[in-house]
């Protein structure tokens, strides 16, 4: 190997200003190397959308809302129930009706029908386990599932929160006297409808939800009750009422005797007939 003589070279020295510039340049280079990947990984977090589930919705309505929010084919949320591993009580037999708690739920690109349904059921279990609801249910000899079932009837039958306690009392009084509940809301659930017009023939349908012919609570909840309905179910307003009817908005009448109730029902029928007559006149101008 050939060796060549190279004269010693004088090393250049940086001035104080040069050293400072080099130091700052190195820091900026390292900072850029660190900040760039961090910026990519920690991009602005996704802002969740809101899925609102109102009180009183039935399971099919909740499923449809989930499918719309996630832009999935109809039936996707319902199909997810079987594999979602929902924390339902054994009494529910896999049916989440009554346990899809009404609330506002966050939805992101990572949300699936299973995660949303699980969140709803988890929330329902938490509400049923609050001390007031749990202890109140036990005091009335009810399981959490029975509490949810009773609360769902209250949610469907009461015109507003002010009447929930009285509606609950009617149900409790009828159960105590072994009287059929005779709730139109359970008939509506059996017939998959919502109406205030229940015919005599409707009350004779063969269904476990026909509380005109069958005593006790229906086999499952009939909607998603809110916390107010749950509270009313376990702490009903004191009273001897056995009947009630909403004659018109803001006018729900509670009765202790059937004779009194019949008078209120007659007022309801007159009010309905008058409203129907006015609607007929308004719908046919020129007559």
C-alpha positions in Angstrom: 0.0 0.0 0.0 1.4 3.3 -1.0 1.8 5.9 1.7 1.8 9.6 0.9 3.0 12.2 3.2 0.4 14.7 4.1 1.4 17.7 5.9 -0.5 18.3 9.2 -3.6 20.5 8.7 -4.6 23.1 11.1 -8.0 22.5 12.6 -10.4 25.3 12.2 -12.0 26.5 15.4 -15.5 27.7 15.7 -16.1 31.1 17.2 -18.5 31.4 20.1 -21.1 32.7 17.8 -20.5 29.7 15.4 -20.8 27.2 18.2 -24.1 28.7 19.3 -25.4 28.6 15.7 -24.4 25.0 15.4 -26.0 24.1 18.7 -29.3 25.8 17.8 -29.3 24.2 14.3 -28.9 20.8 15.9 -31.7 21.4 18.3 -34.0 22.5 15.5 -33.1 19.5 13.4 -33.8 17.1 16.3 -37.0 19.0 17.1 -38.2 18.6 13.5 -37.4 14.9 13.6 -39.5 14.5 16.8 -42.3 16.9 16.0 -43.2 15.6 12.5 -44.1 12.0 13.6 -45.8 13.2 16.7 -48.0 15.6 14.6 -48.9 12.7 12.3 -49.8 10.4 15.1 -51.5 12.9 17.3 -53.6 14.7 14.6 -56.6 16.6 15.8 -58.8 14.0 17.7 -62.0 13.0 16.0 -65.0 14.9 17.3 -67.7 12.3 18.3 -71.2 12.6 16.8 -74.2 12.3 19.0 -76.8 9.6 18.9 -79.9 10.6 20.8 -82.2 7.9 22.0 -85.4 9.4 23.5 -87.4 7.9 26.4 -90.1 5.4 25.3 -88.5 4.2 22.1 -88.9 0.5 21.4 -86.0 -1.7 20.4 -86.7 -1.6 16.6 -86.6 2.2 16.7 -83.3 2.1 18.5 -81.9 -0.4 16.0 -83.0 1.8 13.1 -81.4 4.9 14.6 -78.1 3.1 15.0 -78.1 1.8 11.4 -78.8 5.4 10.2 -76.1 6.9 12.3 -73.5 4.4 11.2 -74.8 4.4 7.6 -75.3 0.6 7.7 -78.0 -1.5 5.9 -81.3 -1.8 7.8 -81.2 -4.7 10.2 -77.5 -4.5 11.0 -77.9 -3.4 14.6 -80.6 -6.0 15.2 -78.4 -8.7 13.8 -75.6 -7.6 16.1 -77.6 -8.4 19.2 -76.9 -12.1 19.0 -73.1 -11.7 19.0 -72.6 -8.5 21.0 -72.3 -10.2 24.4 -74.8 -7.9 26.0 -74.9 -7.9 29.8 -78.6 -8.8 30.0 -80.3 -10.6 33.0 -81.2 -14.2 32.4 -84.9 -13.2 32.5 -84.4 -11.2 29.3 -83.5 -14.4 27.4 -81.3 -12.3 25.1 -83.9 -9.7 24.3 -82.5 -6.2 25.1 -86.0 -4.5 25.0 -86.1 -2.2 28.0 -82.3 -2.2 28.4 -81.4 0.1 25.6 -81.3 3.1 27.9 -82.5 6.4 26.5 -79.6 8.9 26.5 -77.1 10.7 24.2 -74.3 8.4 23.1 -71.0 9.4 21.4 -70.4 7.8 18.0 -67.0 7.8 16.2 -65.6 6.1 13.1 -64.6 3.2 15.4 -68.2 2.7 16.7 -70.0 -0.5 15.7 -73.6 -1.6 16.5 -72.2 -4.0 19.1 -70.2 -1.3 21.0 -73.2 1.1 21.0 -75.7 -1.6 22.1 -73.3 -2.7 24.8 -72.9 0.9 26.0 -76.7 1.2 26.2 -77.2 -2.0 28.2 -74.4 -1.1 30.5 -76.0 2.3 31.2 -79.4 0.6 31.9 -77.8 -1.7 34.4 -76.1 1.2 36.1 -79.4 3.1 36.4 -81.2 0.0 37.7 -78.4 -0.5 40.3 -78.6 3.0 41.8 -79.4 2.8 45.5 -82.8 4.4 45.2 -84.0 2.2 42.3 -82.4 -1.0 43.6 -83.6 -0.7 47.2 -87.0 0.5 46.1 -87.4 -2.5 43.8 -86.5 -4.9 46.5 -89.0 -3.2 48.9 -91.7 -4.0 46.4 -90.4 -7.6 45.8 -89.3 -6.8 42.2 -86.2 -7.9 40.4 -84.3 -5.3 38.3 -85.9 -6.8 35.2 -89.4 -6.5 36.7 -88.6 -2.9 37.6 -87.6 -2.2 34.0 -90.8 -3.8 32.8 -93.0 -1.8 35.1 -91.1 1.4 34.3 -91.6 0.8 30.6 -95.4 0.7 31.1 -95.2 3.9 33.1 -93.1 5.5 30.4 -95.7 4.6 27.7 -98.8 5.4 29.7 -98.0 8.6 31.6 -98.5 11.8 29.7 -95.7 13.5 31.5 -93.4 13.2 34.5 -95.9 14.7 36.8 -98.3 11.7 36.3 -95.7 9.0 36.5 -96.0 8.4 40.2 -99.8 8.1 40.0 -99.7 5.8 37.0 -97.2 3.6 39.0 -99.5 3.6 41.9 -102.4 2.4 39.7 -100.2 -0.5 38.5 -99.1 -1.4 42.0 -102.7 -1.3 43.4 -103.9 -3.5 40.6 -101.1 -6.0 41.1 -101.9 -6.1 44.8 -105.6 -6.8 44.1 -104.7 -9.5 41.5 -106.5 -7.3 38.9 -105.4 -7.4 35.3 -103.5 -4.3 34.4 -105.6 -3.5 31.3 -103.0 -1.3 29.8 -103.5 -0.1 26.2 -99.8 0.3 25.9 -99.1 -3.4 26.1 -101.8 -4.1 23.5 -100.1 -1.5 21.2 -96.8 -3.3 21.8 -98.3 -6.7 20.8 -99.8 -5.1 17.7 -96.7 -3.1 16.9 -98.5 0.2 16.8 -99.0 3.4 18.8 -102.5 4.7 19.3 -105.0 5.9 21.9 -107.9 4.1 20.2 -108.2 0.5 21.5 -111.1 -1.5 20.3 -112.9 -4.3 22.2 -111.6 -6.7 19.6 -108.0 -5.6 20.4 -108.4 -6.6 24.0 -109.2 -10.1 23.0 -106.0 -10.9 21.0 -104.1 -14.0 22.0 -100.8 -12.5 23.2 -98.7 -12.6 26.4 -98.8 -8.8 26.2 -102.6 -8.7 26.4 -102.9 -7.4 30.0 -106.7 -7.2 29.6 -106.9 -11.0 29.8 -103.7 -11.9 31.6 -102.8 -10.9 35.1 -99.4 -9.5 36.2 -96.7 -7.8 34.3 -96.1 -8.6 30.6 -93.2 -11.0 29.9 -90.8 -8.2 28.8 -90.5 -4.4 28.9 -92.4 -2.7 26.1 -90.0 0.2 25.5 -86.9 2.0 26.9 -87.8 3.6 30.2 -85.9 6.6 31.5 -84.7 7.2 35.0 -87.8 9.1 36.0 -90.0 6.2 35.1 -87.7 3.8 37.0 -87.9 6.0 40.1 -91.7 6.2 39.8 -91.9 2.4 39.5 -90.2 1.9 42.9 -91.6 5.0 44.7 -95.1 5.4 43.5 -97.3 8.3 44.7 -99.5 7.3 47.7 -103.1 6.8 46.7 -106.0 4.4 46.2 -106.4 4.8 42.4 -107.3 1.9 40.3 -108.1 3.6 37.0 -106.9 6.6 34.9 -107.5 8.1 31.5 -106.0 11.1 29.7 -109.1 13.0 28.6 -107.0 15.5 26.7 -103.4 16.9 26.8 -102.7 18.0 30.3 -105.8 16.4 31.7 -105.2 12.9 33.1 -107.9 11.8 35.5 -107.3 9.1 38.2 -110.2 7.3 39.8 -110.7 4.9 42.7 -114.1 3.5 41.5 -115.2 2.1 38.1 -118.3 4.4 38.1 -116.1 7.4 38.4 -113.8 6.1 35.7 -116.7 5.6 33.3 -117.6 9.2 33.6 -114.0 10.2 32.7 -114.0 7.8 29.8 -117.2 9.4 28.5 -115.6 12.8 28.7 -112.6 11.3 26.7 -115.0 10.0 24.0 -116.8 13.3 23.7 -113.5 15.1 23.4 -112.3 12.7 20.8 -115.5 13.0 18.8 -115.4 16.8 18.9 -111.8 16.8 17.8 -112.6 14.4 15.0 -115.5 16.5 13.8 -113.4 19.6 13.7 -110.6 17.8 11.9 -113.2 16.6 9.3 -114.5 20.1 8.7 -111.0 21.5 8.4 -110.0 18.8 5.9 -112.9 19.4 3.5 -113.0 23.2 2.7 -116.0 24.4 0.7 -118.5 22.0 2.2 
